[in-house]
């Protein structure tokens, strides 16, 4: 019998469980996207326009939002392993499309990239929740649920290391000048242009996709993860839309009836949306604080290093302090980071964004830790998918509000500075818009605290889990 399935013989060490090791491997391989450091310019160099890039990103986010909760329900019914295999296959197909799409035909390019974004968003949604659920339930069946914080910390560190490697290598192989010098140094008689190196980060990410598939095929569903022990695949389950809807509604009802779950999810989408929005604008922020563009990739790798350090502190915090105390810490960290960024201090402006990213790692750890501990196995993936749904939905709303803010600020600033060239005007609008971030967060935090007080009352529920 597989060691993940036998609670009578618990492993003394969480990483002795195959599902736990494969969960970490899946997170590392699935997120090691070598094209991330050149994400925007890769789309443009293929021949797409900025407006098309924006549309494609919206399609990607929409696919995640639409598929997030249904995929969680499917995972709880079909099996988490099956959904992770499905996600891995989608990742392979989405990358294969970019490997073979010809250059020079704008209409075909946009169509292929549109399919790519739909597949990518669906893959993200299919993986969301299922990977955590299968790992946590494996620990639970082995009598090691209390070790979840150690597993979370380890996967965050390993994922950060993978991201550092992918960002450094991805940016390097994309640069035709660097790659030509490397080929010449190796004595290889090849001529490399941008049309050739443009696909190198994609090829490398495709290798990660196949490794992701290997990790998922190596997993096994836990006994408690399936509503029907005989049901492990679509063709043997007789799955109906009614069952998916029932599972989804059941998990949604549980969240609504569980105050602490509602508070955890609300905290997650409040902090995550603000921090992610600031992070999305990071490259422009770096320009404003006079960081040379050649250092952007190095800075990104440095930020990823936080994913190695921060989880160690989070693991101690959940063991030694209450959720209320940890909320205070992450709230302070987030506000200090956002407020510090409003000064746009050359070079020294890196410090507040380091603080802000630290808050992002903290909230990700805390939300996963607390939510997994209070959720029943049979609906874990669905509940985690609800969390992902609200995070992505609120992030999209923040993005729309930010676009509206920019549109409101631009006319007034243009009127006060009529002689500014367009580039300097956009920079000034950008800097002015950042003044809104810390105070918008404070308003959101007060609303959240009022909501938490109303839902939890004097029950003390927020102080139970360690």
C-alpha positions in Angstrom: 0.0 0.0 0.0 1.3 3.5 -0.8 2.6 5.3 2.2 0.4 8.3 1.5 -2.7 6.1 2.0 -1.9 4.3 5.2 -2.5 6.3 8.4 -1.6 3.3 10.5 2.0 3.8 9.6 2.5 7.6 9.8 5.8 9.0 8.5 7.8 10.7 11.1 9.0 13.3 8.5 6.5 15.1 6.2 8.9 15.1 3.3 9.0 11.3 3.4 5.5 11.4 1.8 5.7 11.1 -2.0 2.7 13.4 -2.5 4.3 16.1 -0.4 7.6 15.9 -2.4 5.7 15.9 -5.7 3.6 18.9 -4.5 6.7 20.9 -4.0 8.1 19.7 -7.4 4.9 20.6 -9.1 4.9 24.1 -7.6 8.5 24.6 -8.7 8.2 23.3 -12.2 4.8 24.9 -12.9 5.9 28.3 -11.8 9.4 28.3 -13.3 8.5 30.3 -16.4 11.6 31.4 -18.2 9.7 34.0 -20.2 8.6 36.0 -17.1 11.5 38.5 -17.1 10.8 39.3 -20.8 7.0 38.7 -20.7 5.8 42.0 -22.2 8.5 42.5 -24.8 8.2 38.8 -25.9 4.6 39.5 -26.9 5.6 42.7 -28.7 8.6 41.1 -30.4 6.4 38.3 -31.8 4.5 41.1 -33.6 1.6 41.9 -31.3 0.6 45.5 -30.3 0.3 46.9 -26.8 -3.5 46.9 -27.0 -3.5 43.3 -28.1 -1.2 42.5 -25.2 -3.7 44.2 -22.8 -6.6 42.2 -24.3 -4.8 38.9 -24.0 -4.0 39.6 -20.3 -7.7 40.3 -19.7 -8.6 37.1 -21.4 -6.1 35.2 -19.2 -7.5 36.7 -16.0 -11.1 36.0 -17.2 -10.3 32.4 -17.9 -9.0 32.0 -14.4 -12.1 33.7 -12.8 -14.5 31.6 -14.9 -12.8 28.3 -14.3 -11.5 28.7 -10.7 -14.4 27.4 -8.7 -15.7 24.7 -11.2 -12.2 23.3 -11.4 -12.1 23.0 -7.6 -15.4 21.2 -7.5 -14.1 18.9 -10.3 -11.0 18.2 -8.3 -13.0 17.2 -5.2 -15.2 14.9 -7.3 -12.8 13.4 -10.0 -9.7 13.5 -7.8 -7.0 16.1 -7.3 -4.4 14.1 -9.2 -6.6 14.0 -12.3 -7.0 17.8 -12.3 -3.3 18.4 -11.8 -2.5 16.0 -14.8 -5.1 18.0 -16.8 -3.4 21.3 -15.8 0.0 19.9 -16.8 -1.3 18.8 -20.2 -2.8 22.2 -20.8 0.5 23.8 -19.9 2.3 21.6 -22.5 -0.2 22.5 -25.3 -0.2 26.2 -24.5 3.6 26.3 -24.9 3.7 24.1 -27.9 1.5 26.6 -29.7 4.1 29.3 -29.1 6.9 27.1 -30.2 5.4 26.5 -33.6 3.4 29.6 -34.4 4.9 31.3 -37.5 6.0 35.0 -37.4 4.8 37.6 -39.8 1.0 37.0 -39.8 -0.5 39.3 -37.2 -4.0 37.8 -37.5 -2.8 34.3 -37.0 -0.5 35.4 -34.2 -3.2 37.0 -32.2 -5.5 34.0 -32.7 -2.8 31.6 -31.5 -1.9 33.8 -28.5 -5.6 34.1 -27.7 -5.9 30.3 -27.5 -2.6 30.3 -25.5 -4.0 32.7 -22.9 -7.3 30.7 -22.5 -5.3 27.5 -22.0 -2.9 29.2 -19.6 -5.7 30.6 -17.5 -7.5 27.3 -17.4 -4.4 25.5 -16.4 -3.8 28.0 -13.6 -7.4 27.5 -12.4 -7.2 23.7 -12.7 -4.0 23.6 -10.5 -5.3 26.1 -8.0 -6.3 24.4 -4.8 -5.8 20.9 -6.1 -2.1 20.8 -5.4 -2.4 22.1 -1.8 -5.4 19.8 -1.2 -3.6 16.6 -2.2 -0.5 17.5 -0.1 -2.4 18.6 3.0 -4.7 15.5 3.0 -1.7 13.3 2.6 -0.2 14.9 5.7 -3.5 14.6 7.5 -3.9 10.8 6.7 -0.4 10.3 8.0 -1.1 12.1 11.2 1.1 15.0 10.3 -1.4 17.8 9.6 0.5 19.9 12.2 3.6 19.9 9.9 1.8 21.8 7.1 3.6 25.0 8.0 6.9 23.3 7.4 5.8 22.0 4.0 4.5 25.5 3.0 7.8 27.1 4.0 9.8 24.5 2.1 7.7 24.9 -1.1 7.9 28.6 -0.9 11.7 28.4 -0.6 12.1 25.9 -3.4 9.7 27.9 -5.6 11.7 31.0 -5.0 14.9 29.3 -6.0 13.3 28.0 -9.2 12.0 31.5 -10.0 15.5 33.0 -9.4 17.0 30.5 -11.8 14.3 31.0 -14.4 14.5 34.8 -14.4 18.2 34.9 -14.7 18.5 32.2 -17.4 15.3 33.4 -19.3 16.5 36.9 -19.7 20.0 35.8 -20.8 18.8 33.3 -23.5 16.4 35.8 -24.9 19.2 38.3 -25.6 20.6 37.5 -29.1 23.8 39.5 -28.4 24.6 37.5 -25.3 23.7 34.2 -26.9 25.8 34.9 -30.0 28.8 35.7 -27.8 28.2 32.4 -25.9 28.1 30.5 -29.2 31.3 32.1 -30.4 33.0 31.3 -27.1 31.9 27.7 -27.3 33.2 27.6 -30.9 29.8 26.8 -32.4 29.3 28.1 -35.9 25.8 29.4 -35.6 24.2 32.8 -36.2 21.5 33.9 -33.8 19.0 36.7 -34.3 16.1 37.9 -32.2 13.7 35.8 -34.4 15.5 32.7 -33.2 16.2 33.5 -29.5 12.7 34.8 -29.0 11.6 31.2 -28.5 14.4 30.0 -26.3 12.6 31.0 -23.0 9.5 29.2 -24.3 11.5 26.0 -25.1 13.0 26.0 -21.6 9.5 26.5 -20.1 8.2 23.6 -22.2 10.8 21.4 -20.5 9.4 22.5 -17.2 5.9 21.6 -18.4 7.0 18.0 -19.1 8.6 17.9 -15.6 5.3 19.2 -14.2 3.5 16.3 -15.9 6.0 13.8 -14.5 5.4 15.2 -11.0 1.6 14.9 -11.3 1.7 11.4 -12.7 3.8 10.4 -9.7 1.1 11.6 -7.3 -1.7 9.4 -5.8 -5.1 10.7 -4.6 -5.7 10.2 -0.9 -8.7 8.1 0.3 -10.4 11.1 1.9 -10.1 13.3 -1.1 -12.8 11.5 -3.1 -16.5 11.7 -2.5 -16.7 8.1 -3.7 -13.8 5.8 -3.1 -14.6 3.9 -6.3 -14.4 7.2 -8.3 -11.0 8.1 -9.6 -11.5 9.1 -13.2 -14.1 10.8 -15.3 -15.1 7.7 -17.3 -15.8 5.7 -14.1 -17.5 8.5 -12.1 -20.6 9.2 -14.2 -20.0 12.8 -13.3 -22.9 15.2 -13.9 -23.2 18.9 -14.0 -25.6 18.6 -11.0 -22.8 17.0 -9.0 -20.4 19.8 -9.9 -23.0 22.5 -9.0 -23.9 20.7 -5.8 -20.2 20.4 -4.7 -19.7 24.1 -5.5 -22.8 25.3 -3.7 -21.9 23.1 -0.7 -18.5 24.6 -0.4 -19.8 28.1 -0.9 -22.5 27.5 1.8 -19.8 26.2 4.2 -17.7 29.3 3.7 -20.7 31.6 4.4 -21.5 29.6 7.5 -17.9 29.6 8.8 -17.0 33.1 10.0 -13.3 32.4 10.3 -13.1 31.1 6.7 -14.8 34.3 5.4 -12.4 36.4 7.4 -9.4 34.5 6.1 -10.5 34.8 2.5 -11.4 38.5 2.9 -7.9 39.2 4.3 -6.4 37.3 1.4 -8.0 39.3 -1.3 -7.5 42.7 0.4 -3.8 42.3 0.9 -3.1 40.3 -2.2 -4.9 42.7 -4.6 -3.1 45.8 -3.3 0.3 44.2 -3.2 -0.1 42.5 -6.6 -1.2 45.8 -8.2 1.9 47.6 -6.9 4.0 44.7 -8.0 2.5 44.8 -11.5 3.7 48.4 -11.7 7.2 47.6 -10.3 9.2 48.0 -13.5 7.9 51.6 -14.0 8.5 52.3 -10.4 12.1 51.1 -10.8 12.5 53.6 -13.7 11.2 56.4 -11.5 13.8 55.7 -8.8 16.5 55.7 -11.4 17.3 52.0 -11.5 19.0 51.0 -14.7 16.9 48.6 -16.8 19.7 46.1 -17.0 19.3 45.5 -13.3 15.5 44.7 -13.4 16.1 41.0 -13.8 18.6 41.0 -10.9 16.2 42.9 -8.7 13.4 40.4 -9.6 15.7 37.6 -8.6 16.5 39.4 -5.4 12.8 39.8 -4.6 12.4 36.1 -5.2 15.0 35.4 -2.5 12.5 36.7 0.0 10.5 33.6 -0.7 13.4 31.6 0.9 13.8 33.8 3.9 10.2 35.0 4.8 8.6 31.5 5.2 11.0 30.7 8.0 9.7 33.6 10.0 6.1 32.8 9.1 6.5 29.3 10.3 7.6 30.6 13.7 4.8 33.2 13.7 2.0 30.7 13.2 3.4 28.5 15.9 4.0 31.2 18.5 1.4 33.9 17.8 -2.4 34.2 17.2 -3.9 35.1 13.8 -4.7 38.5 15.2 -1.1 39.2 16.0 0.1 38.0 12.6 -2.6 40.2 10.9 -1.1 43.2 12.8 2.4 42.3 11.5 1.4 41.9 7.9 -0.8 45.0 8.0 2.0 47.1 9.3 4.4 45.7 6.8 2.1 46.4 3.9 1.4 50.0 4.9 5.0 50.8 5.5 5.9 49.4 2.1 3.2 51.3 0.3 3.8 54.5 2.1 7.6 54.3 1.6 7.1 53.9 -2.2 5.3 57.2 -2.4 8.5 59.1 -1.9 10.2 57.7 -5.0 13.7 58.0 -3.5 16.4 57.2 -6.0 17.9 53.7 -5.3 16.7 53.9 -1.6 13.2 53.4 -3.0 14.1 49.7 -3.3 13.8 49.3 0.5 10.0 49.9 0.7 9.2 47.6 -2.2 11.3 44.9 -0.4 9.1 45.4 2.7 6.0 45.3 0.5 7.0 42.0 -1.2 7.7 40.6 2.3 4.1 41.4 3.2 2.9 39.5 0.1 4.8 36.4 1.0 3.4 36.6 4.6 -0.2 36.9 3.6 0.2 34.0 1.1 1.6 31.8 3.8 -0.9 32.8 6.5 -4.0 32.4 4.3 -2.9 28.9 3.1 -2.0 27.8 6.6 -5.2 28.8 8.4 -7.6 28.0 5.6 -6.3 24.5 5.1 -6.5 23.8 8.9 -10.2 24.5 9.1 -11.4 23.0 5.8 -12.7 19.4 5.6 -10.9 17.1 3.1 -13.9 16.4 0.9 -14.3 20.0 -0.2 -10.7 21.4 0.3 -10.0 22.0 -3.4 -13.3 23.7 -3.9 -12.8 26.0 -0.9 -9.3 26.9 -2.0 -10.6 27.6 -5.5 -13.1 30.0 -4.0 -10.2 31.8 -2.3 -8.4 32.0 -5.7 -11.5 33.2 -7.4 -12.0 36.1 -5.0 -8.3 37.0 -5.1 -8.3 37.2 -8.9 -11.6 38.9 -9.1 -10.7 41.6 -6.5 -7.3 42.1 -8.3 -9.1 42.7 -11.5 -11.4 45.2 -9.8 -8.4 47.0 -8.3 -6.9 47.2 -11.8 -10.0 48.8 -13.2 -10.1 51.3 -10.4 -6.5 52.1 -11.0 -7.1 52.7 -14.7 -10.0 55.0 -13.7 -7.8 56.8 -11.3 -5.2 57.4 -14.0 -7.9 58.8 -16.3 -9.1 61.1 -13.6 -5.6 62.4 -12.7 -4.2 63.0 -16.2 -6.4 66.0 -17.2 -5.7 68.0 -14.1 -1.9 67.4 -14.2 -1.8 68.1 -17.9 -3.6 71.4 -17.2 -1.1 72.4 -14.5 1.9 71.4 -16.6 0.9 72.2 -20.2 4.4 72.2 -21.6 5.5 68.7 -20.4 6.3 66.2 -23.1 4.0 63.1 -23.1 6.6 60.8 -21.5 7.2 63.2 -18.5 3.5 63.8 -18.2 2.9 60.0 -17.9 5.7 59.8 -15.3 4.1 62.6 -13.2 0.7 61.0 -13.4 2.2 57.7 -12.3 3.9 59.2 -9.3 0.8 61.0 -8.3 -1.3 57.9 -8.6 1.0 56.1 -6.1 0.0 58.6 -3.4 -3.4 56.9 -3.3 -2.1 53.4 -2.6 -1.4 53.5 1.2 -4.6 55.4 2.1 -6.7 53.2 -0.1 -5.2 50.3 1.7 -6.0 51.9 5.1 -9.6 52.4 4.1 -9.8 48.8 3.0 -8.2 47.6 6.2 -10.7 49.4 8.4 -13.6 48.0 6.3 -12.0 44.5 6.7 -11.6 44.9 10.5 -15.2 46.0 10.9 -16.3 43.0 8.8 -14.1 40.7 10.9 -15.4 42.1 14.2 -19.0 41.6 12.9 -18.4 38.0 11.8 -16.2 36.8 14.7 -17.8 38.9 17.4 -16.4 38.0 20.8 -16.0 34.3 19.9 -12.3 34.5 20.0 -12.2 32.3 16.9 -9.4 34.3 15.4 -7.1 33.2 18.2 -7.5 29.5 18.0 -5.3 28.2 15.3 -1.5 28.0 15.8 
